[in-house]
Amino acid sequence: MKLPDFAEFEPFQHLRLTMGARKAGHFELFNAAKHLTGRERSELDQQGKRLPLFKIRRFADLTWGLKNTRLVVYLEDAADYHLAQCLVTAGWDSSQAVWISTRRTGHLPASGKEASRSVCPHCLQLLGYKGFDLQRNRKIAYSKNLISTFSREEFFHLYTLYPVQGMAERPSEKLA
């Protein structure tokens, strides 16, 4: 039995060109519009990046993201950083420039400097992170201990840093 030469089959030729494949067998899995490049990944981990809030994604699980990667979000002079779309970040103006990072350990960078910051308790409350709850008396001591021992590395193990798959973006809400 002789198989036809599909390299010459017109419908497949048209499909290949429509897909943007330059030649048979050529395809590219990486899409820079949806995935961070190596350079972006390195920049976010090493020196952080400053962007207006409206350019950052709002994942359906209430975490922040850029393309398909979760982020830590913070203001340059603030004492805390944010993992979720909490009450504090809801008060930010959408055009306000914020710092973002993917750094899992150590101090968070801003303007070439590194500063010690704490995790925002409102974010942990919103996410219900590890049973965190400062509103119930019986959990207050546990929750305060969780803040003091919080680890971004452990957080990003639970809430995968990258890739965030199948996570639809929340409908845009007006940030006051």
N, C-alpha and C positions, 0 to 999 in steps of 0.2 A: 504494500500500500504506500503510495506516495502522498506526502502532505503538501499542501499548497505553500508557496512562499509568502508568508504574511508580511514580509518587509515591503512587498509590492502591492499589498491589499489596500486599496484606496480608503475605505472607512477607518482602518487602523492608522494610516498615514495622517488622516485628518484629526483623529483623536489624539495622536502623539503631538501634533502641532498645537492643538487646542490646550493640551496640558502644559505646554511650554518646554517639552523635551526637545533638545536640539538634535539628538540622534536616537536611534533605537536603543533601549536599555538605559537611557539617561533619565534620572529623576533626582530631585533634591528633597530630602526629608526636613531640612531646616528652613524655617520661615522666620526671617528677622522681624516681621511685623507681629508675630505671636510668641517668639522665644527671645530671651536675652542673648546677646552675642557674648563671646568670651570676654571681650573688652568691657562690656557693660557689667557683666557678672563680677569681674575683678574690681572695677571702679566702685560698685555698690558695697563690696566687702571691705575694700581697703580705705577709701576716702569718703564714701557716701556720695550722695548727689542731691542737689537742690532743684526742686521742681514746684510749679504751682499745684495746689491741691487738686484742681480739676483734671490734671493729667494722670492721676493715680486711680487705679481700678478699685472698685468696691465689690469685693467678692460676696456671694450670697451667704457665706458663713460668718459675715460681718468683719472679716479680716481685710487688710489693705494689700494691694498688689500692683505690680508693674508687669505687663504682659502676662506670663503664666508663672510668676514668682511672688511669693508672699514677702511682705516688707515690715520693717520697723519704721514708724513715722514719728518725727519729733521737730520741735522748734529749736532753733540754734541756742537760745539762752534758757530754755526750760530745764527744770530739774528732773523731768520724767519723760518717758517715751511711750508710744502707743502701738498696740498690736491690733486694735479693733476700732470700729467706728463708734466710739463711746460718746458720752455726753460732752466731754471736753472738746473732742474733735468736731462734734456737730456744731459747735459755736464758732468754728474757724470759717473765715471767708474763703470761698472756692478759688479766688485768685491769689490767695496768700501763699508765699513760697515756704515750703516745708523741706526738711531734710529727710532723706530716706536711706535705708541701709539694709543689707542682708547679713551683717556681721553677727555671728552666733555667740561669740565670747568677747570679753574685754569691753573697753570703753567705746562709745559710739562717736564717730568722727563728725566734725562740722567746721568748715572754713579752715581746714588744715590742722585743726586742734582736736584733741580727744578730751571728752569730759565724762565724768561719772554721772550716770543717770539711773533712776529707778523705774521699774515698770509701773504703769498707771493702774491703780486699783480698780478704776471704773472699767477698764478694758477686761481685766480678769473677772469682774463681776458680770459683765455683759456676756462673756464667753462661758461663764460657769466653769472656768478652768480648774480642774482637779477638785471640784466641790467648793471653790472659793465663794465666800458669802460674808460680807461685812454687815449685813442687815439682820442676821440671826445671832443672838447673843451666844448660843452654844458653839458657833463657828468662828467667832471673832478672833480668839487666840490662834486657832489653826490658820486662819486667813492672814493674819499679821505675820505669822511665821513664814507662810508661803511667799509673801512679798519680800521678806528679808533674805530668803534662800532661793528666790526665783532664778531660773536659768533659761536664757534664750535658746541655748542649744537643746535643752529638754523640750521647750515649747515647740521648736521647729521639728523636733522628732515626732511630736504628737500632731501638730499642724504642719504637714510637709511643706518645707520651704520651696522646693522645686522638684518636679513640675506639678503645678496645681492643675489637675485634669477635671473636666466635666463640671467646673465651677462657674456657673452663669454669674454674670455681673448683676448686682442689684440695680433696679431702676434708679436713675439719677434722682437725687433729692436735692432740693435747693439748700445749700449751706448758707446759713445767715451770716 
